[in-house]
Amino acid sequence: MAYYDSAPSVPLLWNFSQVLGQQLPNEPLQNDDIITTIAFDKRGDHLAVGDRGGRVVIFGRDDRKKNVSSNRRRDLEQRDFASQPPEFRYKTEFQSHEPEFDYLKSVEIEEKINKVRWWMTHDSLQFILSTNDKTIKLWKVKEHKVKQVKEMAPPLCSENMFLAGKSFVPGLETKSAANGYRLEWIEKTPKNHLPPQDVDSEIGGMEDPFHAKCQKVYAYAHSFKINSISNNSDYETFVSADDLRINLWNLEVSDQCFNIIDMKPSNMEDLTEVITSAEFHPLHCNLLAYSSSQGLIRLSDLRHSAICDHASRIFQHGESYGSKSFFTEITSSISDIKFLNDGQHLLSRNYMNMKLWDMRRESSPVAIFKIHEHLRPKLPELYNNDCIFDKFECCFSGDGLHFATGSYSNILRIFSPGSGREEGIKLEIRGNSDRKAIHQAKSRARRPSLSNIMPRGIYHHAHVDSESSSIDSLCNLSSRLLQVAWHPTCNLVACAAESSLVLYYA
């Protein structure tokens, strides 16, 4: 805790900001509308959302344009000092992936978006990487300003209007005034004629339509499901990771990649762990961290060798060396890792806890945030209903003093180390959990990922009868908050509650 003893943080007071994509309570929930990934761009001006239907939806800040439209210095200063949270509105959406079928393996490839990553943003031009289980795509989203005419109100004099009525209305001569055509034009004429430039501002409205175009397709490089993609700080390369391999791509080359990590054994029966997440260092382009199902975080240096199978550092908590059971091996699997902006700390999330690591200390984390300790007696029941394999994400504030992750019952957990509140802050995200889901199977099939299948062979007592009451009394397992994202420049957290995106600010 030495890092936070010198920089104590103050607990934040959270308030509801807005909800995006909210539907009516009685409206059925479509399976394709469920959000699977969310990501802010580096400036925080845009927010990208991916869903199970293969779509990518983009939201943009609406309050920033209002600030730009004002030319008075006093108004700008007042708005800068105001504590108003960023407001986002819908910009555009596009179909990123379509369902496919692998004829060689006789396997259906879902269109579900696993991850989205902003590559770069420049004024009206954005680049986004999106991936499903097998294919990665680079999209260019461009904003085109189009002028639309709201209403034609030409400042014509009464004589011209009378002539226009006689010239352009068939059969209308001297009776035009009596029939009302001339009076109708006069009523639409503005009383005070405006200059031409003012007329344009009155009748012309500016719209910002977005057009998405696929620039590159990075395909046929993964035999297993892609679980993460990460951009490099050199703005030239990125990595994609599946259960057993990590590939390095050049952004301009889509037909070939370089395999830098391969954990596939010669005999699949000897498989002991799989890759769960991969992340590039935010400052050093040669450092890559990836996590495994055994609770290990490996840091590799791409300068040491072309094949990075041997890690430079391995981060593992000391508790992992103690007594192990079937359930502890599953719950120790890391579902998400993220480097903090300072490059000296790393945040990880497994099923039970969220941990903060110092890159200079490998033996134990700096802080441990307990999330699901109350569910430890219920692990057999969680295994039977497949909830033990839920993969929760984590995020952090721009200053690196606050951390957030999701839980069941749509609970958002926010921790501020050094504030004196070890349990953190609990926010119940009220989405649309009372809606009935349709187009879903009656019983949720077990996920065919290697990270879920691999540990099952050593457990011979899966159907253990629980002694106490049902786990539903502790939390609502049907509503889970898996995806969370923190705004890069302010204390604004976006949470995915089914098909709705809920934003809270402090």
N, C-alpha and C positions, 0 to 999 in steps of 0.2 A: 504493500500500500504506500510505498515511498513516493510514488509519482503523484498521488492525490493528496498526500499530507501537505505538500508544498502548494497545491492549487485546489483548495476546497471549493466545491460547487454549491450553489443554492438551489433548492427544489423549485421547479417551475410550476406556475399556476396555469393549468390548461383549460381552454375553452373551445367550444365547437366553432368551426369556421364555415364549412359548407359540405354538401354532399353532391357528388356527380354521378349521374346514371341511376338515380333513384326511380323506382317503379312503384306502381300502386300496390297496396298490401294484398289485394285479392288477385293480382295478376300472377299467373304461374311463372315459375323460374325456369328459364330455358338453360339447358346444360351448356350450350355454346356461349352463353353470356357470362359465365363465371370467370372472374379475373384470375389469371395465373401468374402474372408478373407485372411490376410497376417500376419505373425509374425516372428520376429527374435528370435533366441535363446539368452541365457543370455550373452554369450561371443561374439555374433555377427558374428560367423563363418558360420552360416547357416541361410537360409531364407526359410520358408515354406509358400506355397500358396495353398489355396483351391478354387475350382470352382464349378459351378452349375452342372457339370457332375459327381460329387462325387469323383473327383480325388484330390490327394495331391501331389504337385510338390515341390521338394526340390532343392534349389540352394546353392552352397558352395563357399566360398572365394577361388579365384584363385590366388591372389597375395601373400597369405601367404605361399603357397607351394614353390613359386619362391624364397621367402626369405630364406626358410629352405634349399633349394638345394644349396645355396651358402655357401661355407666354409670360405670365407675370411672375416675377422672382419671388414675391411674397407667398404666393400660393404654392410654389414649388418647395420653399423652405418649410412651410407648415405641413405639407404632405410628407416630407422627409422625416420630420420629427414625430409624426403621428404614429401611433402604435397599431395601425390597421394591418391585418395579415394580408399576404398576397391572395388575390382572387383569380381563379382559373375558370376559363370557359372552353367549351368544345371548339376545336379547330377543324379537324378532319379525321377520317379513318380510311384504312385501305386493307384489302385482303392480302395478307402477307403469305400465307401458306394454304394449300389445298390438301385434302386427304389423298394419299397415294397407296399403292399396293406394290410390295416387293415380290415379284414373281419368282425370283430365285429361292427365296426363303419362305414364300407363302405367308407373309406377314403384312398386316395392314399398318400403315404409318399415319398416325393421327396428325391433324392440322394444328393441334394445340401448341400455342406459343410457350416455350419453356423459359426463355430469357429475352430481354431487349436491352440493348446498350446504345447510348448516344455516342456517336463517333466524334462529331464536332458540330458546332453551331456558329453560323456567320450570318448575322442580319436575317435575311429572308430565306436562307438556305440551311437545311439541316440534313445530317446523315445519320441513319439508324441501322444497327445490326440487330437482326431478329433470327431466332432459330426455333425449330421444332425438334423432334427426336433425331433427325438425320441430316437436315439441310439448313445451312446458314445463308441468309440473304442480306445484302447491303442495299438500303433504300435511300434514295434522294428525295427529300420533301422540300418543295419550293413554293414560296408564297408569291402569288401574282396579284397585283393591285388592279382592280377593274372598276371603272367608273360606271355607275348605274344612274339613270335618269328617273327621278321619282315622279315628277309631274311637270307637264309642259304648261307654262304660263307666260307666253310671250308678251312683252310690254307694247302692245299695238294700240294705236289710237282708234277712236270710234269709227272714223272714215275707213281706215284700213280693214277693220273688222267687218264693216258693212260690205265692202268690196269682196273680202274673203268669203263671206257668207253667200254672196251672189255668185261667186266664181266656182266654189267647190261643192256647193250643195245642189244636186240635180233638181231642176224644176223650181228653184227658188229665185224669185226676181224681186219685185217691189213688195211682195207679201212676207219677206223674210222677217221683218220686224214684228209683224202681226202674229206670225207662227211661233215666235219666241226664240228663234235661232240667234238673232242679233242680241237679244237681251241676255241669253245664256252666256255668250262670249263676254259680254260686258261685266257680268257678275264675277267671272273668273279672273278679270283683269285686276292686278294689284293697284291699290289706290296711289301709293307712292312708287313711281318707277325707280327701279334699282339700277346701278351701274352693271355693266356686263359681268365683271368679276364677282359681284355680289349675287347676281342671278345664278351663276354657276354653283356657288356655294349653297344656294337655297334648293336648287333642283337636282343637284348631283350628290349622290351618297357613295362613300368609299367602302368596298368590301374586300376582304382578305381571303380569297379562296386558296386552298393548298392543293398541289398536284404531286402525287407520289409516283416515283418511277424506280423500278428495280435496276440497280447498276451492276451488281455482281451476284453470282450464285455459287456458293462454296458447298459442293455436294460430293457424295461417294467417298468420304474419308473416314467415316465412323461406322463400325459394326454394331455398336451398342448405342443406347440412348444418350444424347448430349444433355448434360446436366448444367453446364455453365460455359459462358464465354466472357473474356476479359480483354479490354483494350490495353495496349502498351503505351507507355509515356513517350515513346519515340514517334507516335502518330503514323507508324508505317506497318506495324505487325499487331496481331492479336492471337490469342490461344482459344481453342475449343476443347472441352474435356468431356469424355464419357466415362463409363464405369471402369475401363481398363487402360485407356490411352489419352494422352494429351498431345494435340497437334498445334504446330506453330504455322500461322498463315501470314503471307504478305497481302496487304489490302488490295494491291493491283493485280495479283496473280490468283485466279480462282480455280485453275485446273490442277494445281499441285500444292502440297503442303509438306512440312517436315515433322516427323514423329519424334518428339523430344523425350517422352516418358511412355514406357510400355510395361505394364504390370501383369500382362497376360502370361501365365505359366504354360509350359509345354503340355502339361496335362491339367485340364480344368478341374480335376478332382483335388489338385493341390492348391486351389485358390483359397486364400485366407483373408484377403481384404480387397476392397475396391475403392476407386476414387469417387469422392462425393462432391467436391467443389475445387475450383482453381481461380487464383486471383493474381494479377500482376502488381508489383510494387508501384505505388503512385509516383515515386521520384526516380528510382533506378530501374532502367529498362532491362537490366540483366537479371533481376531477382524475380522469382516466381514462387508463390506459395500454393500448395494444394493439400487438401485434407482427405482423410480416409475413413472407412467404416470402423476402424479400430480406435478412433479417437486421436489419431496422430495428425500433426500438422508439419509438413516437410517444407523446408525452404531450400530451393535450388538456385544455383548460380549458373546461368547459361554460358559464362565465360570459361568455366572449368572444363566442360566437355560437351560434345555435340549431343550425346545421349545423357540425360540428367536423371538416370535411375538411382544414383547415389546422391542423397540430399546432403547439403552442407550443414544444415541444422535440423533437428527434430524436436518439436515441442510436444510434450506429453505430461499430463498431470500425474503427480505421484500416486493419486488414488487409483489410477488405472492398474498399478502393479499389485494391488491387494487382491482379495478373494473375488473371483468372477463367477457369474452365473450366466445362464442363457440370456436373461433379460438385460443384464448390465452390458453385455456385448452389443445388444441392439441399441440400447439407449445411449451408449457412448459414441455412436456414429455421428459424426459432425455433418450437419446439413448445410451450413453456410459459414463462410469466412469473409472478412472485409478488413483491408488495411485502413488505419486512420490516416488523416491528411498529413500528419507529421512524419509518417513513415517509420516511426519507432514503436508503434503498438499495433496489435492485431486483435480483432474481435471475432469470436467463434460462437457457434450455437449448436448444441445437440438437443436431444429430446428433453432432458431434465433441466439443463442449466445453460446460461450464457456466460462466457469467460472472456476476460481481457488479458492479453499477453503482452509482455515487454520483449521486444526482439533481442534484447541483450541477456535475457534470462530464459532458459529453456525448461528448467525443472518444474516450475509451478507458475500458474497465472498470477497476475497482479491483483485481480479481483474476480470473484465468482458471484454471479447473480442467480439465485435459485428461482426457478420458474414452476416446475412441476413436482416438487418434493412431496406435495400432498397426494400425488397420484402413485407414489412408489408402491404402496400396498396393493394397488389395483393393476399392476403390470400384467398378470395373467389374463385379466379380462380385456385389457387394452390390446393384448396380442390377439385374442380371439376375434375381436371386431376390427382388427387391422389398423386401429388408430395409432399404435405404437410406431408405425412407419411414416407418420405425418412429418413433413419436412418444413420446419419453421425458419423464417429468415430473420435477420437482425440488421440494425442500422444505428447510426450515431450522428450526433450534432456536428455542425461545422467546426466548432471549437474543441471537439473531442472530450467534452465534460459530461455529456448525457448520452444514454444508450436506451434503445427501445427494441422490443420484440413482441410477438403475439402469443396468444394462448387460446384455450377453449372458452366457450361462452362469449366469443367475440371480445375478449379482454385484451387490451393493450397495456403492456407493462413497460414503464419508463423508470430508469434508474439514474441517480445522480450521486456517484461515489463521493464521500466526504461531506455529504449533507446531513448525515445522522439518521437517514431512513434506509435501512438495509432492505426492507421489503419493497421499496420503490413506490411508484404511483400506479394505481389500477384505474384504467378508463374503460368503461363498457361501451363498445362501439355498437350502436343500434342500427343495424342494417335492415335487411328484409328477411330475417330468419323465419318469419311466420308464413312465408309463401311456400307453396308446395312445388317441389322440383318435378319436372316432367322430362321425358326422353332420357331417363336413366334406368339402369337395371335395378331390380328389386334388391338384390344383394350385391354389394360392391365387391368386385373381383379383386383378388390380391394383385398388386402391381407386379408386372413381370420384369422388374429391374433386378440386376444382379445384386445390388446393395440390399434388397429385401429378401432375395431367395437364399443368398449365401449362408447366413447363420442358421437356417432352419434345420439343417441336417443333424445338428448336435443336440436338439431339444426333443426329448421323448415323452414329455408330459405337458403337452400344449393345453389340453382341455382340463385345467384344474378348476374345481368348483370354488368360487369365491365365498368366503365365510360371512362377510358383512353385507350391508345393503348394496344396492346397485350403484354403479359409478355415476349414473345420471343425477344422483342427489348431490354429487360434488360439483359437477360442471356439465354443460351441454356439449356433448361431443359432436353433434351435428353442425354446430356453428363454430368454425375454427378460423382464427386470424393468422393466416400463413404469410402473406406478403405485406411488408411494411417498407417505407422509404422516408428518409429525412431530407428536408430541403437543405441545400448546401450552404445557404447564407443566412437563414433565419430559422427560428424554432417553429417549424411547421412539419407535421408528420402526416403522411398519407397512408391509409390502411384500406386493404381490399376486403370488404365484407360481401361475399358472394359476387353479385353483379354490380355492386355499388362501391364507389370510391369515397371514403369519408376522410375529411381533413380536419385536424385539430391544431391549434396554435397556442403559443404561450408568450 
